Amino acid sequence: MTDVLGVLVIARNGDRTEYYQDPYTYESSYTESTALGAAESHQLGSFLRSTYMSSSSPSYIADMKTDLVDNHEVHVHAKAGGEGAVIFDSAIALLQGLFPPNPANKIVLANETTVIAPLGGYQYVPIETVEPGNDRSLEPWTDCPAFEQHISNVYSSPEFKETAKAASPFFDSVRDYVFGRPTTLENAIYDYISTELSHNKTYAHRLPPTLVEQAHGFANYHENAIFSDKDVGGIGNLAGRTILHTVLNSLQRIAFNGDPLQFLLIETSYQPFISLFHMLEITKENPELGSIPNYASALAFELRRGPAPEDRDFIRIKFKNGTSDFQTYHAFGHRSDIAATEFIYRIENYAITSQKQWAAACSAGLEDNWLHIGSQNAISSTVFAILAAVFLLGMFILSKFVKSARAKAQNTRIRLADDEVSQPHLPENQYPNYGTLSNVGPGIIVVPF
């Protein structure tokens, strides 16, 4: 038996309404929480409480305050992008189960009046929302050119095309039950079918058997292909690489005796689960984990103090898929808990720790394209400059031609003064420069040279 020093829990949100993600960019649509989702997350919170805050549990965190929350010991992060509102609601519901109302949550005022917090002593646990615009740790795959290229590569791969061909009978048969939505492997339609099956009684009565199971299988294949990579540090594992920094940093804080942190909750969506299972090589012996986890699933990293005389810290990894119990899994082919030092050593170099590193990862492999685009732009700029110079030269020559033509026309009008005309009412000596009056025609204005 080993003592649990603290734990980091990554939890998926609970049930929600239909949610659509663009198959090429993973930009999200609007979605809302449901009462079912809140109940699922609350149940998960109660489960985590019984696991880590009950003295009768083998995973009890002995030094942690369990009746009234200590905000120095407990930290909560919630993803704000994508399904952000649903994820935040799920975090609230989970915390209600983790730290239920307690009448001891009260204050005695100076006048000796005792005031209990609302709802029988409701406990307010701060939640730090993680906005993609400031922190990419929980949603790194959007607005990432390299990841979009990865998606395109997956769709164009022979394996994906072969799977799409094998799936065509299913997509043909399900077309009447998705009401105009694209029925292709790229546009996995499981979310719509499963949502309607849960919330729409008429739909549930009409849907033929096995269609939802088939849709689930193809969706699992799709998401596992997108959010994994053969290379641990590959772009397909981006969701795991960005959250990994928080995982490692938190475990190190828990291990440090001078830091009060003992419980960190990260409420997020399903994508990091898939990537982390691949990065930790857990899918090698448990390929079923390369799939979408159920609502209100939880992945726990327990930091445990080894038995004497070893006195080392170890990490135990547990996964709870929806309503199932925790199951223990081992990283990197181990058959037991892995030493914390080895765990950190083997994985820390793949963690993305900053926005700058995320931006570099999202541009990796695209430099040649950018250079090609830059050279094309340079050529275009040069051609444009030459055309502009030719145009200006042409305008200059045209202006000279017009000016010359006008000058010739003016000279022609002046020579009209040489025509035979008469101006009897003017004396001859008033036109010394133009000859005699008989040479000036009527109605002609003579301009001096």
C-alpha positions in Angstrom: 0.0 0.0 0.0 1.2 3.5 -0.8 0.0 6.9 0.5 -1.7 9.3 -1.9 0.0 12.7 -1.6 -2.4 14.4 -4.1 -4.1 13.9 -7.4 -4.7 15.6 -10.7 -8.0 14.8 -12.4 -8.9 15.5 -16.0 -12.7 15.3 -16.4 -14.9 15.5 -19.5 -18.0 17.6 -19.5 -21.5 16.0 -19.0 -24.3 15.6 -21.5 -25.3 18.5 -23.7 -27.3 19.4 -26.8 -26.2 18.7 -30.3 -22.7 20.0 -31.0 -21.1 20.4 -34.5 -17.4 20.8 -35.3 -16.2 21.7 -38.8 -14.4 18.6 -40.0 -11.5 20.6 -41.5 -10.9 23.3 -38.9 -12.8 22.0 -35.8 -14.4 25.3 -35.3 -17.4 24.8 -33.0 -21.1 25.4 -33.0 -23.2 26.5 -30.1 -24.3 24.0 -27.5 -26.0 24.0 -24.1 -25.8 22.0 -20.9 -28.7 19.7 -20.0 -30.0 18.5 -16.6 -28.7 15.1 -17.5 -25.2 16.5 -18.0 -25.3 18.3 -14.7 -26.4 15.1 -12.9 -23.6 13.1 -14.6 -21.0 15.6 -13.5 -22.4 15.9 -10.0 -22.2 12.1 -9.7 -18.6 12.2 -10.8 -17.9 14.8 -8.2 -19.5 12.6 -5.5 -17.4 9.6 -6.8 -14.2 11.6 -6.6 -15.1 12.7 -3.1 -15.6 9.1 -1.9 -12.4 8.1 -3.6 -10.0 10.8 -2.3 -11.7 12.4 0.7 -13.1 9.4 2.6 -10.9 8.0 5.3 -12.1 4.5 4.5 -10.8 4.7 0.9 -7.4 3.3 0.0 -6.8 6.4 -2.1 -7.6 8.8 0.8 -5.5 12.0 0.8 -4.8 12.1 4.5 -3.5 15.7 4.8 -6.3 17.4 2.8 -9.1 19.3 4.4 -12.3 17.5 3.2 -15.3 19.1 4.9 -14.7 22.7 4.0 -12.7 23.4 0.9 -9.3 25.1 1.3 -8.7 27.1 -1.9 -5.0 26.7 -1.4 -5.3 22.9 -1.6 -7.8 22.8 -4.4 -7.4 24.4 -7.9 -9.8 24.1 -10.8 -9.3 24.9 -14.5 -12.1 24.9 -17.0 -11.8 25.1 -20.8 -13.5 28.2 -22.2 -13.3 27.5 -25.9 -15.5 25.3 -28.0 -18.0 23.7 -25.6 -16.8 26.3 -23.0 -20.2 27.1 -21.4 -21.1 23.4 -21.1 -17.7 22.6 -19.6 -17.9 25.4 -17.1 -21.4 24.2 -16.1 -20.0 20.7 -15.7 -17.2 22.0 -13.5 -19.8 23.7 -11.2 -21.9 20.5 -11.0 -18.8 18.4 -10.3 -17.7 20.7 -7.5 -21.1 20.5 -5.9 -20.6 16.8 -5.6 -17.0 17.1 -4.6 -17.7 19.7 -1.8 -21.4 19.5 -1.0 -23.1 22.1 1.1 -22.0 22.1 4.7 -23.7 24.0 7.6 -20.2 24.5 8.9 -19.7 27.0 6.1 -20.7 29.9 8.2 -19.5 33.1 9.8 -20.2 34.7 13.2 -20.6 38.5 13.0 -19.5 41.0 15.5 -23.0 41.2 16.9 -22.8 37.4 17.5 -25.2 36.7 14.6 -24.4 33.4 12.8 -24.9 33.4 9.0 -24.7 30.2 7.1 -23.9 30.3 3.4 -27.0 29.9 1.0 -28.4 26.5 0.1 -27.5 25.0 3.5 -23.9 26.0 3.4 -23.0 26.0 -0.3 -19.3 26.0 -1.0 -18.0 28.4 -3.6 -14.9 27.0 -5.2 -13.1 29.4 -7.6 -12.8 28.2 -11.2 -10.0 29.5 -13.5 -11.3 29.6 -17.1 -8.7 28.9 -19.8 -9.4 31.2 -22.8 -7.9 30.1 -26.1 -6.9 33.7 -26.9 -4.6 33.8 -23.8 -3.8 30.1 -23.1 -3.8 27.3 -25.6 -3.3 24.5 -23.1 -6.9 23.2 -23.4 -7.8 24.0 -27.0 -4.7 24.1 -29.2 -6.1 22.6 -32.3 -8.1 25.5 -33.6 -6.5 28.3 -35.7 -3.5 26.0 -36.1 -2.3 25.7 -39.7 -0.1 22.6 -39.1 -3.0 20.8 -37.4 -5.3 21.6 -40.3 -2.7 20.2 -42.6 -2.6 17.1 -40.4 -6.4 16.8 -40.8 -6.0 17.0 -44.6 -3.3 14.4 -44.5 -5.5 12.0 -42.5 -8.4 12.4 -44.9 -6.1 11.8 -47.9 -4.4 8.7 -46.4 -5.0 5.3 -48.0 -6.3 3.9 -44.7 -8.9 6.6 -44.3 -10.1 6.2 -47.8 -10.3 2.5 -47.4 -12.3 2.9 -44.2 -14.6 5.5 -45.9 -15.3 3.0 -48.7 -16.1 0.3 -46.2 -18.4 2.7 -44.3 -20.4 3.8 -47.4 -23.2 1.2 -46.9 -23.7 2.6 -43.4 -23.8 6.2 -44.5 -26.2 5.3 -47.3 -28.6 3.6 -44.8 -28.4 6.4 -42.2 -29.1 9.3 -44.7 -32.9 9.3 -43.9 -32.2 9.8 -40.2 -29.8 12.8 -40.2 -32.1 15.1 -42.2 -29.8 16.7 -44.8 -26.5 16.5 -42.9 -23.5 15.3 -44.9 -23.2 11.5 -44.7 -19.5 11.0 -45.1 -16.7 9.7 -42.9 -15.1 13.1 -42.8 -18.3 14.6 -41.3 -18.9 12.0 -38.5 -22.6 12.2 -37.5 -22.5 10.3 -34.3 -23.0 13.4 -32.1 -26.3 14.2 -33.8 -27.6 10.6 -33.7 -26.6 10.0 -30.1 -28.0 13.4 -29.0 -31.4 12.8 -30.7 -31.5 9.2 -29.4 -31.1 10.5 -25.8 -33.4 13.6 -26.0 -36.0 12.9 -28.7 -38.5 10.1 -28.0 -39.9 10.1 -31.5 -36.4 9.8 -33.0 -35.5 7.0 -30.6 -38.6 5.0 -31.7 -37.8 5.4 -35.4 -34.0 4.8 -35.4 -33.3 1.2 -36.6 -31.1 -1.0 -34.3 -27.3 -0.9 -34.6 -27.1 2.4 -36.5 -26.0 4.3 -33.4 -23.4 1.7 -32.6 -22.0 1.8 -36.1 -22.0 5.6 -36.0 -20.1 5.4 -32.7 -17.5 3.1 -34.1 -16.8 5.3 -37.1 -16.7 8.4 -35.0 -14.2 6.7 -32.7 -12.0 5.8 -35.7 -12.3 9.4 -37.0 -11.4 11.2 -33.8 -8.6 8.7 -32.9 -7.0 9.3 -36.3 -7.2 13.1 -35.9 -6.1 13.4 -32.3 -3.2 11.0 -32.3 0.2 10.6 -34.0 2.8 7.9 -34.7 5.4 10.3 -33.3 4.9 11.2 -29.6 5.8 14.8 -30.5 3.8 14.9 -33.6 1.1 17.5 -34.4 -1.6 14.9 -34.1 -0.9 14.7 -30.3 -1.2 18.5 -29.9 -4.1 18.2 -27.5 -2.0 16.1 -25.2 1.2 18.0 -25.5 -0.4 21.3 -24.4 -2.2 19.9 -21.4 0.9 17.9 -20.4 2.6 21.0 -19.1 -0.2 21.5 -16.5 -0.1 17.8 -15.6 3.7 17.8 -15.0 3.8 21.1 -13.2 0.9 20.2 -10.9 2.5 16.8 -10.0 5.8 18.6 -9.2 3.9 21.1 -7.0 2.1 18.3 -5.1 5.4 16.5 -4.6 7.0 19.6 -3.1 6.3 19.8 0.7 6.2 23.5 0.7 3.3 23.8 -1.8 -0.2 23.3 -0.3 -1.7 22.1 -3.6 -3.2 18.6 -3.3 -6.1 18.4 -5.7 -6.2 19.8 -9.3 -9.3 19.5 -11.5 -9.1 20.2 -15.2 -12.6 20.2 -16.7 -12.3 19.9 -20.5 -13.5 18.2 -23.7 -12.6 14.7 -25.0 -9.7 15.4 -27.2 -6.8 15.4 -24.7 -7.9 11.9 -23.4 -7.1 10.4 -26.8 -3.8 12.1 -27.3 -2.5 11.3 -23.8 -3.4 7.6 -24.0 -1.3 7.5 -27.2 1.6 9.5 -25.8 1.8 7.4 -22.7 1.7 4.2 -24.8 -1.4 3.0 -23.0 -3.2 2.2 -26.2 -0.6 -0.3 -27.2 -2.1 -2.8 -24.8 -5.5 -1.1 -24.5 -6.5 -0.1 -28.1 -10.1 0.5 -26.9 -8.9 3.7 -25.2 -8.2 5.2 -28.7 -11.8 6.5 -28.8 -14.1 9.2 -27.6 -14.6 8.9 -23.8 -18.1 9.0 -22.5 -19.6 12.0 -20.8 -18.3 12.7 -17.3 -15.3 10.5 -17.8 -12.2 11.1 -15.6 -8.5 10.5 -16.0 -6.6 10.6 -12.7 -2.8 11.0 -12.1 -2.2 10.0 -8.5 1.1 10.9 -6.8 1.9 8.2 -4.3 4.7 7.9 -1.8 6.4 4.6 -2.1 6.7 2.3 0.9 9.8 2.3 3.1 12.7 2.1 2.7 12.4 3.2 -1.0 10.8 6.5 -0.1 10.2 7.5 -3.7 7.2 9.1 -5.4 5.3 7.1 -7.9 2.5 7.9 -10.3 -0.6 5.7 -10.7 -2.9 6.4 -13.7 -6.6 5.6 -13.4 -9.4 6.1 -16.0 -13.1 6.1 -15.4 -15.1 5.9 -18.6 -18.5 7.5 -17.8 -20.4 5.6 -15.1 -17.8 2.8 -14.8 -15.4 2.5 -11.9 -11.8 3.5 -11.9 -9.5 1.2 -13.8 -5.7 1.3 -13.4 -3.5 1.6 -16.5 0.3 1.6 -16.8 2.4 4.0 -18.9 5.3 3.0 -21.2 4.8 -0.7 -20.8 5.2 -0.8 -17.0 3.4 -3.5 -15.0 3.0 -1.3 -12.0 3.1 2.3 -10.9 5.9 4.3 -12.6 8.4 6.4 -10.7 7.6 10.1 -10.9 11.1 10.9 -12.0 11.0 8.4 -14.9 7.5 9.6 -15.9 8.6 13.2 -16.1 11.9 12.4 -17.8 10.2 10.4 -20.6 7.5 12.8 -21.4 8.5 16.4 -20.4 10.4 17.2 -23.7 7.2 16.8 -25.6 5.2 19.3 -23.5 4.3 22.6 -25.0 4.7 25.2 -22.3 3.9 28.6 -23.8 2.0 30.4 -26.5 5.3 30.9 -28.4 5.9 27.1 -28.5 2.3 26.5 -29.6 2.8 29.0 -32.4 6.0 27.3 -33.4 4.3 23.9 -33.4 1.5 25.2 -35.5 3.9 26.5 -38.2 6.2 23.5 -38.1 6.5 21.8 -41.5 5.0 24.8 -43.3 8.2 26.8 -43.8 8.8 25.6 -47.3 5.2 26.6 -48.2 5.7 30.0 -46.7 9.0 30.5 -48.6 7.3 29.5 -51.8 4.5 31.9 -51.0 7.0 34.6 -50.2 8.9 34.2 -53.4 5.6 34.2 -55.4 4.7 37.5 -53.6 8.1 38.9 -54.4 7.8 38.1 -58.1 4.3 39.5 -58.1 5.5 42.7 -56.5 8.3 43.0 -59.1 5.9 42.5 -62.0 3.5 45.0 -60.6 6.3 47.6 -60.2 7.4 47.1 -63.8 3.8 47.5 -65.1 3.4 50.6 -62.9 6.6 52.1 -64.4 5.4 51.3 -68.0 2.0 52.8 -67.2 3.6 56.0 -65.8 5.9 56.3 -68.8 3.0 55.8 -71.2 1.1 58.5 -69.4 4.0 60.9 -69.6 4.5 60.3 -73.3 0.7 60.7 -73.9 0.7 64.0 -72.0 3.6 65.3 -74.1 1.8 64.3 -77.2 -1.4 66.0 -76.1 0.5 69.1 -75.2 2.3 69.2 -78.5 -1.0 68.7 -80.4 -2.6 71.6 -78.5 0.3 73.8 -79.3 0.1 73.0 -83.0 -3.7 73.7 -82.9 -3.0 77.0 -81.3 -0.4 78.0 -83.8 -2.9 77.1 -86.6 -5.5 79.5 -85.1 -2.9 82.3 -84.8 -1.9 82.0 -88.5 -5.5 82.8 -89.4 -4.4 86.5 -88.9 -2.6 86.3 -92.2 -5.9 85.8 -94.1 -7.3 88.7 -96.2 -9.6 90.7 -94.0 -10.6 94.3 -93.5 -11.2 96.4 -90.4 -12.2 99.8 -91.7 -13.1 101.3 -88.3 -9.6 100.9 -86.8 -6.6 103.0 -87.8 -3.8 101.2 -89.5 -1.1 102.4 -87.1 -2.7 100.5 -84.1 -1.5 97.2 -85.6 2.2 97.7 -86.2 3.0 94.0 -85.7 0.3 92.6 -87.9 0.7 94.4 -91.2 -2.1 96.5 -92.8 -5.7 96.5 -91.7 -6.7 94.9 -94.9 -5.0 91.7 -93.7 -7.3 91.2 -90.7 -10.6 89.5 -91.2 -13.8 90.4 -89.4 -14.5 88.6 -86.2 -10.9 87.3 -85.7 -9.2 88.1 -82.5 -5.5 88.6 -83.1 -3.2 87.5 -80.3 0.3 89.1 -80.4 3.3 86.8 -80.8 
